[in-house]
Amino acid sequence: MRLLVPFLALTMAVAATSASRQEVSSAAIAGAQNPPALSAFGFFEGDVSRPSPKLIPYRLRTPLFSDYADKQRFIYVPEGGKIKSDAAGKLLFPLGTALIKSFGYPGQDGRFHVLETRVLLHRTEGWVALPYVWRADRSDADLRVGGTRIPVEFAHGGSRASISYAVPNKNQCKQCHSSGDKIMPIGPQWQNMEFDRKSDRDRILKDLPQLARLPGMAKWDDAAKSTLDERARSYLKVNCGHCHAPKGSASNSGLFLDGSARDAAAYGIGKRPVAAGRASGDLDFIIEAGRPDRSILISRMKSTDPGIAMPELGRAMVHDEGVKLLEDWISAMPHGRY
Amino acid sequence: MRMRKIAIVSAALCALFQPAFAKTISVAPGDGAQERLQEALITAEPGDIVELGAGRFTLTDGLSLDVAKVMVKGQGAKETVLDFSGQQGAGEGLLITSDDVILRDFSVENSKGDGIKSKGADRIVYHKLRVEWTGGPKETNGAYGIYPVESADVLVDSVIVRGASDAGIYVGQSRNIIVRNSVVTENVAGIEIENSYDADVYDNIATHNTGGVLVFDLPNLPQMGGRNIRVFDNIIVDNMTPNFAPKGNIVANVPTGTGVMVMANRNVEIFDNVIGDNGTTNIMVVGYRFEHKDPKYDPLPQNVIIWDNQHGRAGWDPKFRGGAEIAAAMGGSFPAIFWDGAGGASKAPIVMDSVPALSLGLTDIAADPTTAQPAPLVAATSRPTALPPIKLPEALEAAVR
């Protein structure tokens, strides 16, 4: 094994140098050195609007809210690599896989104006999360392990919003992407995925026909297709469940929104806060059934104070529509039933 | 045998070679402090020291360290200040998520949430640190000053915490813990040990808090059944700062003027402390009186032992429901030690102090305090077997010598 790794790296490096410029670089993905510039990976053909044809674009039925940013998501699976899945529909990727996610806002011209691209690389030592920040001229993006802040202005709700957009640092990437001590992808859960190209979906299903039987996850904003309860639970799972899980970074709270909760208290209903500190305000419960105005979950979603706001990252703005969904959900709970 | 020899030799080689690779990464305050310091904390390798220069680091976001065996060292708790007054993101000032980390000789000021949090960070040392909300007690201050949680082997030594709107030093869901030589002042709770096993709290000064030292166990948490806690040789006086915790917090229920409060823990020893000038009481032992539906949780305190504490004045202004009435009935003052009576006689604390102790007779955990039937607690004549002292791995003790 010890000999195998350098050997693999060598063959990959050879493969990379002999490939044309547009090829995705397996060496950059697998490498021990983190490339200082995003272009080294070859994910984009110069411009973020021209992803390599080797990338699989996908969308999420219920996405994570991040300050109303638009996101573009891609999967790169190395030649010959096979995607697998667990029984719950979570996709398991081979070594050499990269998950690529770009964040940005519509510019004045209405086009996607990219700010940063985050990559998750599946290396022999495990998944590695790296943030790249695009240069002002958008010619390339530079690795910024320490994160940064970018002033951003964009159209929102009929006027223009202006925020200090936070690019997470490498540790913050892990905070959300950790399960125990390991970094894990969050998004690629089959039930929550949709593909731009039918051929991509078909190719995955050809190898994993059992996935076809899994029902799609509720779209948080599609009241016509799913119940209020289904939509609220989807929203909580995607926006909160990565930390609020038994192995997540909020494990000590005892509040589990990843779908693992087996009783009302673990879901926050009738549960008193533990380490919320001043974020509990004058309220007694995480969720008080029937009373969104008395639920800490709602008051924290409505705050942008870093000592109070939940989720902790990507929350310079309040997700008004998400708040509304969960307020409706809590209102609909019979008072005192739990 | 041969394998073992190889193992020993390679262990020796590792020990020999590690210092050769270890390096010091120096970071000075000034422009771009946020990104420079955060990058240093990310690029550090096991064995490295991240050395903070003297002066004020103006920070815009939380900082975090996820590399094991790193020391973060300043030039002194007065000299090196991590200033989070302008913090725009993250739930704490500094977050540690790796093992074998040593934090020493710097301070954290005015973080929006907690001061320094370490989660799942085993064998951590907090030494000669200051965490402060410089405006004094305010509801808008962050919750915890020093906040190790879900960790094994925790040493907090010679720190000072002021202004936390929850607990100055809070150790939660951890095991094998020492908190000593520290000063906690103007916090809601000075020191709080919560849902934890095996802790020694000694040689600390807790003053001008709402409550000095709390030992709590709460329901609906991954680790429950808090036990084996010793609180000794502390000075716990004049904890009369009006409770400024937001109401939903569990510590919002701590009556202003509390010395030591034990809630729902078992095997707690409180001895050789100087406790006084606490307007509600010097030592209180109570059950968890809120409704809960956690079948694995025991809301009753038990096997709480109180001996040889020196008591000053207490109980002239008890700040809990029904307290004033009981005090009036007892001639104007509440006793220096009381137990709520939860669970009945078999759960009574064992008291060997020279001051009167009282049971409120609230045997039923759901009873209203105004229905108390106070009765004296008879002083014990013999001391039960003592808990053993906490022993931390030698590396932790060596770090503070």
Boltz contact constraints between the chains, C-beta under 6 A:
constraints:
  - contact:
      token1: [A, 145]
      token2: [B, 39]
      max_distance: 6.0
  - contact:
      token1: [A, 145]
      token2: [B, 42]
      max_distance: 6.0
  - contact:
      token1: [A, 146]
      token2: [B, 35]
      max_distance: 6.0
  - contact:
      token1: [A, 146]
      token2: [B, 38]
      max_distance: 6.0
  - contact:
      token1: [A, 146]
      token2: [B, 39]
      max_distance: 6.0
  - contact:
      token1: [A, 164]
      token2: [B, 88]
      max_distance: 6.0
  - contact:
      token1: [A, 166]
      token2: [B, 89]
      max_distance: 6.0
  - contact:
      token1: [A, 169]
      token2: [B, 38]
      max_distance: 6.0
  - contact:
      token1: [A, 170]
      token2: [B, 42]
      max_distance: 6.0
  - contact:
      token1: [A, 171]
      token2: [B, 64]
      max_distance: 6.0
  - contact:
      token1: [A, 171]
      token2: [B, 66]
      max_distance: 6.0
  - contact:
      token1: [A, 252]
      token2: [B, 149]
      max_distance: 6.0
  - contact:
      token1: [A, 252]
      token2: [B, 150]
      max_distance: 6.0
  - contact:
      token1: [A, 252]
      token2: [B, 173]
      max_distance: 6.0
  - contact:
      token1: [A, 254]
      token2: [B, 220]
      max_distance: 6.0
  - contact:
      token1: [A, 254]
      token2: [B, 221]
      max_distance: 6.0
  - contact:
      token1: [A, 254]
      token2: [B, 222]
      max_distance: 6.0
  - contact:
      token1: [A, 265]
      token2: [B, 220]
      max_distance: 6.0
  - contact:
      token1: [A, 271]
      token2: [B, 220]
      max_distance: 6.0
  - contact:
      token1: [A, 273]
      token2: [B, 248]
      max_distance: 6.0
  - contact:
      token1: [A, 277]
      token2: [B, 143]
      max_distance: 6.0
  - contact:
      token1: [A, 277]
      token2: [B, 166]
      max_distance: 6.0
  - contact:
      token1: [A, 278]
      token2: [B, 143]
      max_distance: 6.0
  - contact:
      token1: [A, 278]
      token2: [B, 165]
      max_distance: 6.0
  - contact:
      token1: [A, 278]
      token2: [B, 246]
      max_distance: 6.0
  - contact:
      token1: [A, 280]
      token2: [B, 246]
      max_distance: 6.0
  - contact:
      token1: [A, 280]
      token2: [B, 248]
      max_distance: 6.0
  - contact:
      token1: [A, 280]
      token2: [B, 249]
      max_distance: 6.0
  - contact:
      token1: [A, 281]
      token2: [B, 246]
      max_distance: 6.0
  - contact:
      token1: [A, 282]
      token2: [B, 246]
      max_distance: 6.0
  - contact:
      token1: [A, 282]
      token2: [B, 247]
      max_distance: 6.0
  - contact:
      token1: [A, 283]
      token2: [B, 248]
      max_distance: 6.0
  - contact:
      token1: [A, 284]
      token2: [B, 248]
      max_distance: 6.0
  - contact:
      token1: [A, 306]
      token2: [B, 87]
      max_distance: 6.0
  - contact:
      token1: [A, 306]
      token2: [B, 89]
      max_distance: 6.0
  - contact:
      token1: [A, 306]
      token2: [B, 112]
      max_distance: 6.0
  - contact:
      token1: [A, 307]
      token2: [B, 112]
      max_distance: 6.0
  - contact:
      token1: [A, 307]
      token2: [B, 113]
      max_distance: 6.0
  - contact:
      token1: [A, 307]
      token2: [B, 142]
      max_distance: 6.0
  - contact:
      token1: [A, 312]
      token2: [B, 91]
      max_distance: 6.0
